[in-house]
Amino acid sequence: MTAMLDVKKLQVAYGGIKAIKGIDFHVNEGELVTLIGANGAGKSSTLRALSGLIKPAGGKVTYNGRDITGVPSHALVGLGIALCPEGRGVFARLNVHENLLMGAYARNDKAQILKEVDEIYEMIPRLKERTLQMAGTLSGGEQQMLAIGRAMLAQPKLLMLDEPSMGLAPLMVEKIFEIIRLIASRGTTILLIEQNAALALENATRGYVLESGEITLQGDAKVLLADPRVKAAYLGG
């Protein structure tokens, strides 16, 4: 089985400091794969390198058999890769509807775009209730819903989510993960970077544990969830 996303010996450096020290991992089509780790483990650096926001210092990234190492973000969107960034990055002075349309900026199939906006409203009713509200006035959880909806309008085959639960109340985190499960069930491949290890592994197919820029554990998500090392380090026991 050829992986949709195949990462080999990926390195990320800031100045002389290596944040990522040559990691290997892959994501198969239809999987929800999670990369977990503590703050500063290198999770976001990995995602920034994969999504073309920074150039890797070494290694190779292949997507559907094509070398995309160092390809800029805007070009990756055209290939079917979308990033939902850490911190959400909504356009504060645009309303919810306008923010969603920004996700489709590279498309010109207007009727289909509006159909998909309606599908997002169906999937995330909270956004429909806030259609004309300025994004900057939404709660953190609503902004996260909006960021995910906007990413989906790029029609991704691979959706990369960077810390979707960060800074949100537990009830809102559960709602966000409901949306993530729904997107996965509809066939979108997902790479999830997440600090909440328990929640990430409960929802993933497979997982990788990142520590100080290196992958220290990997495997079936349920097996990792039961692993005493993972429990001790990330699950408070």
Buried (B, 14 or more C-beta within 10 A) or exposed (E): EEBBBBBBEBBBBEEEEBBBBBBEBBBBBEBBBBBBBBEEBBBBBBBBBBBBBBEBBBBBBBBBEEEBBEBEEEEBBEBBBBBBBBBBBBBEEBBBBBBBBBBBEEBEEEEEBEEBBEBBBEBBEBBBEBEEBBBEEBEBBBBBBBBBBBBBBBBBBBBBBBBBBBEBEEEBBEBBBEBBBEBBEEEBBBBBBBBBBBBBBBBBBBBBBBBBBBBBBBEEBBBBBEBEEBBEBBBEE
